[in-house]
């Protein structure tokens, strides 16, 4: 198949997925994202997952107060015909300026930071560490943080300096739970993800 034919096929697939996604009636407690040429369906997180995200939201709200930026959760972040639902993200307080033209969510181009808290299971780890890592880099989101209870007793990975063409981040330091992981740039620059949010290393 020629490169042009492949590109046309990819566009048709993306458009088809997009139209199906817009018409979906998703059961309560589930999220559906469009990543890597398919649907990713994931359930609402467990209590530990919710606790970390709640701590993140509270701490980010305090850190960003008065800056014109605010934390958010549970919203579609859209890049072209791709749809992501990060656990936590940072957005302008007046997020109407980055609203999707059809009101379906927020445009990835206006989101400086996304954070995912990894759920149990190999599929969830692959989604956050592989599929979303590539998707967020391709969308040009400046900082992507992965909080993972299931990596060596718990780690925080801070990815920055995206290369959209390669779908990869050029910087990816990884910190064990209990050490301070610091957001390197953007409106949340200097925000610390430490033991107050993640707890110490897990057995």
Secondary structure, DSSP 8 states (H G I E B T S, - for coil): --HHHHHHHHHHHHHHHHHHHHH----TTEEEEEETTEEEEEE---HHHHHHHHHHHHHHHHHHTTTTEEEE-S--EEETTEEE--SEEEEESSGGGGB-TTSSSEEGGG--EEEEE--SSHHHHHIIIIIHHHHHHHTT-SEEEEEETTSTT-EEEEEEEEETTTTEEEEEEEEETTS-EE--SSTTTT-EE-HHHH-S---
